[in-house]
Amino acid sequence: MVKVNLILTDYLTGKKSCTNEKLKAANTFKTLLEQVDFKTEAVPENNQEMFRRLLVSLKGAPLNEEENELIKEIVNF
């Protein structure tokens, strides 16, 4: 979960420049991941497909292009 926090923090604090869509995706991920009970669940940040499934489940809707790109960036970090 450390790399997820690092990447999201970089976007949300402006350390990493990004489009408004990427910033919105980072905010969405932050909000969705706040729903996870980290004491009982693991975030599959090294598995793109499982990470995507988790976020789709939490969001209750398909991810958009920027959200999918952010998943790739996190997994490949």
N, C-alpha and C positions, 0 to 999 in steps of 0.2 A: 504494500500500500504506500510505501515511501515514495516510489517513483511516480505514482499517480498524484500524490500531494505535491511533489516537486514541480511537475509539469503544469498542473492546474494553478498552483501559486504563481509560477512564472507568467502565465497568461493573465491571471486576475490582478496581479500587482503591476503589470506593465513592463516587467523585466524582459519579456519576449514580445516583440511586436506581432500584431495579428489583426485580422479583419474583424469586423463587428460580428460576423457569423461565427468565427472561431471563439470569440469572447463569449458569445451566447452559449455555444456548446460547452465551454469550460464551466460556465455558471450552471448549466443544466446538469452536468456530471456531478458537480459539487453538491447540488441539491439532492440528486438521486442517491448519491453515496451516503448522505446523511441518514438515509433510511436503513442502512445496513447495520446490524448488530455485530460488530467485529469480534465480540467474545465468542459468538457461536458460528459465524460465517467467515469464510475466506473469500477475498476478492481475487478472481483468477486473472491478475494483471499480466501474466506471461502467456496467456492463451487467448488469442484474438477472438475466436468464435465463442468461447465460454464467457468472456468478458462482455461481448456484444449481447449475448443472450441474457445475461444478468441485467444489463442496462435496459434492454427492451422490456424485460419483465417489470422492472421498477418503473419505467416510463409508461408502460401500458400502450405503447405505440411504436411503430418502426422508427429507427434512428435516421436522421437526415445525413446528407453527404459530409458536412463538417464534423458531425459527431462520429461518423465512421472513420474519418481521417484522424481524428483525435485518438480513437482507439488504436489505430495503427501506430501512431507516434508513441503512445504509452507502452505498447507491447514491445516495440523495437528500441526503446530507450536503453 
